[in-house]
Amino acid sequence: MRKALRWLLALAVLIGTMSTAGAATAAEPEATGTTDIKERLLSVPGMSLIEEKPYTGYRFFVLNYTQPVDHRRPSKGTFQQRITVLHKDVTRPTVFHTGGYSVSTTPRRSEPTQIVDGNQVSMEYRFFTPSRPDPADWSKLDIWQAASDQHRIFTALKKIYPENWISTGGSKGGMTATYYERFYPRDMDGVVAYVAPNDVVNKEDSAYDRFFARVGTEECRDRLNGVQREALVRREPLKEKYEAYAAENGYTFDTIGSLDRAYEAVVLDYVWGFWQYSTLADCEQIPADAENATDEEIWDSVNTVSGFSFYTDQGLSPYTPYYYQAGTQLGAPTIRFPHIEKKYVRYGYQPPRNFVPRSIPMEFEPSAMRDVDRWVRHNARHMLFVYGENDPWGAEPFRLGHGARDSYVLTAPGMNHGANVAGLAAKEKAFATARILDWAGVAPSAVRENPAAAKPLAKFDAKLDKRGVEHERTLRP
């Protein structure tokens, strides 16, 4: 019996040794990096190459990844989701970035990627073309399904990029990174969410009214309010200009319902749009005496800030997925206009339903944002929220409760919707940079000893690290 037992033990050791040797052999290309990164990416089931673009010091790939339309029932159809990979080295940390909309196919490096000197994976949000199922079942466009898209991408690529991962995004991308953390809190080692709105109670928006009553200076507010009011006072003559503009460009208004509705929507976006995209210094460009300004001056100012093309069918169409989500889960702001007499405002801030084709059914789910807000307050770990002092979307921010750990909400003075770590006050900038480096597992010993010494590990590249908020001239995060 003892001889038989010893024989079995010896056999088990032999099999274990052979298995270990086999595993080492199979893993050797990953360990030594001898397999080309493109081959490794394309070896992921469901991954296909669209194109590779050169960039000094990196490999940049535009890829398609096969995703289930419904992660709860993956056998019920798939679609191709675009992602990009900015590859530096498999031994570096990886930043998972999304803007919450379409993905850029031009090499770009998010701020956390520069800070940690790492790789970057960027994801196109589901239902933004071309990452849209055909036919499109809009009921499968929700924050859990999108978070599950990210989870599958991370799970597939973690085998190639085994070091720490940090998720990030700005605006709707910051919201997306937060929702991902809520549903899959074990995936990421840290989260950096920029200018992420948190509309917990959709029908209660007084925080925005308070924001607009105090933002900037009284002189700047008066200039903006004056132009906005005057554009409605002169609705009829300026609508004639709008009609000619629409005819010249082939614009139509079926989704919003009429040119008149579109005109008012553009004008009511004016003050919000200014503070979202501009700074206090830009107030000098706003007509100081709106009542005595020419029609052309009023038109040009509103068009520059809000964009008369946006609420056309052609302008709204690319953002149908956003407005669908705003009207089903995310919520949307409604603000008052105390400087404009009621007789000049016919529609007010219109709901997201007005910006989505009626053929797409919508029903609001009030519990979605309350759930995320509650989770962040009580469960946030390694999360950093950055807001801009003069950004309207920061009027309803994420907040942290007693259950949060190693998580922070910081505000960049004077900044708009493009607020970032670089725009924070000096001490907070160094502190935030140190936390990001630590979460990524690449904090130098000098930074661990003295967080004030923290700075990005990669040098700034004006082309790769292009900063600032993308000016889409539309009221959306």
N, C-alpha and C positions, 0 to 999 in steps of 0.2 A: 504494500500500500504506500509506504514511504517512497519507494523507488518510483512508483507511478506518479506520485505527487511531485517529486523532484523533476521528473521528465516533463510534466505539464508546465511546471514553473519555468523550466529552461526553454520550452517551446514558446511560452508567452513572452519571455524576454527577447528571444530571437525574432519573433514576429514584430514586437514593439520596436526593436532596433531597425528592422527592415522598413517598417512604416515611417519611422522618423527620418531615415535616410531618404526614402522616397519623397516625403513631404519637403525635405530640405532641397532636394533636386528640383521639385516642381516650383518651389518658391524662389529658386536662385535668380531667375531673371528679374523678379521684383526687388530682391535684396541688393543686387548689383547694378540694377538700372540698365542692363544690356538690351532689354526689349524696348523698342522705340515707343514713346509715349502715345503716339497715334495708334499704334497696334494695340496697345493696352486699352485705350479708350474704346476702340472699335471692337474689342473682344467682349465688351459688356453686352449681354443679350438685350436686343432692342435698340442699340445705339447705331447710328449711321452718320456718315460725314456729309455735310453740305459743302463746306470749303475750309481751307486753312489759309490764314493771312499772316504774313511775316511781321514781326516786331522785334527789334533788337533786345536781346536778353530774355525773350519769352517765345513760346509757341502759342498761337491763338487759333482755336478751332470753333467753328460754327457747326453744331450738331443737331440731329433730330433724335429724340428719345421716345419710344413707344410707351404710352401711358394708358391705363384703363379710363374709359369715360366715367365709370362709377367704381370707386375703390371698394365699395361694399359688395359689388357684384362684378368682379373683373372679367368675367366671361361674356359680359353683355356689350362688348365692343371696345375699340381702342382708338386713339388719335395720336398724331405726331406732335410732340412738344419741342419747341426749339430751346436749346441751351447753348451757352458758350463756355469755353474753358480757356482761361489765361494761365498757361502752364509755366511755372518757374522751376520747381524741383519737388520731387515727391517727399523730400526730407523737410520741406517747409510747411507751415500751417496753411490751411485753406479757408478762404472767406466765401461764404455762400450769399450771393447778392441777388436781389430782385427789386425792380422799381415798381412792381405791382401792375405793370402794363406790358407793352411789347418790349422785347429785348433788343439792345443795340448790337449790331454786327460789326461795329468798329471797336478795336481794342481800347478799353478804358479800365482804369484801376480805381476802385472805390477807396475812400479814405482809410478804412481799416486795413485794406490790402496793402496800401503804402506803409501804414504804421508797422505791420507785422512782417513786411517784405515777403509776402506769400503768394500762393496760387489763388485764383478766383474762378468760381463757378457761378454763372449768371443764368437765371431762369426766366423765360417768358411766361407770364401769367396765363393760365388756361382761359380759353375763349377769346383771347386777343389774336387777331389774324397774324400769321397763318396757323397758330396753335389752337384751332377750333375744330371740335368734332363735326362731322357732316353725315347725317343731319345733326343740328345743334339741339340737344335737350337742355334747355336753359336751367332746369331744376337741378342740374349737376354742377352749376356754377355757385359754389358756396365756399366759405373759409375753411371748412374741414377738408373738402375735396382738394383744394389748393395746397393745404398743408400736407396732405397725403402725397401730392405730386412731389413736393420737396423731400419728404421722407424717403420715397423710393429712389430719387436721384442721389440723395446722400448715402443711402444704404449701398447703392451700386458703386459709387465712386470712393467710398471710404476704404475699400480694399486697395485702391490705387494710391489714394492720399491718406495715409494712416495717422498723420499727426493731428493736432487739435484743429477743430473747426469753429468758426465764428459766423453767425448769420447777421446780415445787415440789409438796410434799404432805407430810402428816404421817402417821406410822405406816405402814399399808399404802400410803398415798399417797406417802410418802417412798421406800418400796421401789419403787413404780411409776415414780417419777421417775428412780430409779437404773437400773432395767431399760431404760427408754426411752433413757437416755444410752448404755447399753451397746450397744444395737442400732442406734441412730441418732445417733452422736456428733457429727455435723455440723449437727444441727438447732438445738440450743440454744446460747446464749452463756454460760449458767451454770446450775447446778443447786443448789437449796437443799432438802435432804432432812432432814426432822425425824423424830426418834425412830424410825428405820428399822431393824428387826431384820435380822440377817444370819445365818441358820441354815445355816452352810456344811456341817456334818456332822450330819444329822438325828438320828442315834442317840447323839451325844455332847453331853450337856446339863449337864455338871457346873458350867459357869459360872453357871447359874441357882441351883444349890445353894449355891455360894459367895456369891452375891449375897444370898440370903435369910438367910444366917448372919451377915451384918454390916450390913445396911441399917438405917438409923434408929438407935434406941437399944435396949439390951437390955430395958428395961422395956416399950417398945412392942412389941417382938417377942414377949415373954412374954404380953402381953395378947392379941395376935392368935392366937398358937399355942394359948393356953388356950381361947379361944372356938371355934376350929376343931376342936380335939380334943373338946371337950364336946358339940358338935353331932353328932359321930359316936357318942360314948358314949350320947347320948340319941336315937339314930336312931329307935327304934320309936315313942316318944311324939310326936316331932316329925314323923315320917312320917304319923301320923294327922292332924296339922294340915295337912300338905301335901296329903293325899288330899282333905280337905274344901275346901282352897283351890283345888285343880285342878277338883273337881266344880262348885264355885261359878262358876268362870270358863270352864268348858268345855274345859279343857286336856287333851291326849292325849299319849301317849309312844311312838308307833309307831316313830319314827326311832331314838331312843336305846335302845329296847327295853323299858324298864320304869320305873315311878316310882322304884323303889329306885336304879337307875342314875342317874337324873336328880338325885335327892336328893344322892347322894354327889358327883356332878360339881359341883353348886352349892357344896357345903361345901368341896370341895378348891380351888375358885376363890377362896375368901375372902381368904386372905393375899395372894395375887397381886393380886386386884382392889383391895384396899386400897391397896397401894403404887402401882398403876397410876393410880388416880384421886384419891388423897388425899395429904395431906402429914403430916409428923411432928406438926404441931399437932393434927391430927384424932384422934390416939391418945387424947385425953381422952374421946372419945365411945365408946371401946371398953370393955366391962365389965372392971373390974380383977380381979375374983375370979370367974372363969367357973364354977368348981365350985359356988359358992353363988348363982349367978344363977338367975333363974326361966326356965322354958322360953320364956316370952314374950320375955324379954330376949335369949336366945340366938337365937331365931327372928328377931327384929327386926334384930339386928346383922348376921346372915348375909344376910337379905333386902335390907337397905339397901345392902350392899356388893356382893353377888353377884347377887341377884335370882332368886327361886325360879321365876319365869316363863320363864327363858331356855331351859332344856333341854327344854321342851315342844316338841311339833311346831310350835306356833304361834310360839314364840320362835326356833327354829332356822331355819325356812323362809326368812326374808329373807336369811340368811347362808350358804345352801347354796353359792353361788359361792365364798365365801371358804374354807369348809372343804374344798371340792373342790380348790382350788388348794393349800391347806396339805397335803392328802394326796397330791398329785401332783407338786408342784414346790417349794413354799415351805418345807415342813417345819413341825414343831410341837414345842414344848417338852415335856419330861417331867421332873418334879422329884420329889425324895424328901421324905418327911415324918418326919424323925427324932424329932419330938416326939409322934408318934402310934403307939401299939402296932399291930403288924401285924394283930391280930385285929379291929381296927376298920375297916380299909381293905380293901374287897372287890374293887375294880376299879382303883384308882389313876387316874392321869391317863389318860383314854381317848383313843385316836387319832382323828384327823379322820374316818376311815372310819365311826365310830359316829355321826357327826353329819350324815351325808349319806344320803339314801334309798338303799336297796340296789338300786333299779332303775337307778341311775347307776353305771356301772363306773368303777373308779379303779385306777391303777397308778402307783407312785412313781418319779420320774425323779431319781436322786441326783446326776446331773451338772449339773443346771440351776443350783443355787446355787453350786456350785464354780466354774462358768464365770463367773458374775457377779462373785464375790469376786475371782477371779484378774484379771479385767479391771479392776476398780476399783483394785486394788493397783498395777497396772502402767500403766494408761492414763488414770486420772482427770485431767480438765482442768477447771478452774473449777468445782469441786464443793465444797460445804460441807455437812457432816453435823453436826447439832445433837442432843445427847442430854440427858436429865435424869438427874441423879445418883441419884435414888431410883426410877427407872423400871425395873421388871424387864425390859422388852423391850430395854433398853440393855445387858444382860449379854452379849449377843453382837452387838457393833456392827460396822459397816464399818470397816476399817482401811486405811491408805494405805502403799504401798511406795515404793521408790526411783524407780519410773517415774512417780509422780504429780507433777503440776505445778499450782501455784497452787490447791491443794486442801487442805481442813482438816477435822479432827474436833474439835469443841468440846463441852464439857459444862457445862450450867447447874446451878450448885450448889443442892441441896435441891429441885430441881424433879422433877415426875412425868412422865407421858406427854404432858403439855401443854407440855413445854419448848420455848422459842423463843429467838430472838436477843435479845429484850428481857430475858430472864431470865439472860443470861450476865453474868459479872463485867464491870465497867465497861470495862476495856481491850479485852477480847475482843468485847464488844458493839459498840464503836466500830469495831474492826478488821473484824468480820464485816459490819457495815453498809457500811463503805467498799468492801469487796470486791464486795458485791452491787450497789452503785451503779456501780462501775467496769464490772462485767460487763454491766450494763444500758446502759452508754454514757451515763449521766447524772450521773456524779460531778462536783460543782462543783470549780472550780479549788482552792478552799480545802481541800477534802477530799483532792484529789490531792497537795497539798503537805503536808497534815497529816491522816492518817487518823483521829486522835483527835477531830477535829472533826465526824466523820460522824454524821448523824442522819437519820431518815426525812424524805423531802421532802414528804409529805402529813401534815396534822394528824390526830391520832387522832380517830376517830369511834366513840363507844361502841356504836352500833348496827351500823355497817358493819364495824367491826373487832372484833367480839365474839371474845374470846380464851378459851382454856381447852380442855381435852380433853372431847370428847363422851362422856358417861358412859352407855355402853350396857349396863353391868353384865354383861359377858361376857369371858371370856378370849380375846381376839383382838387383833391390833395395829390 
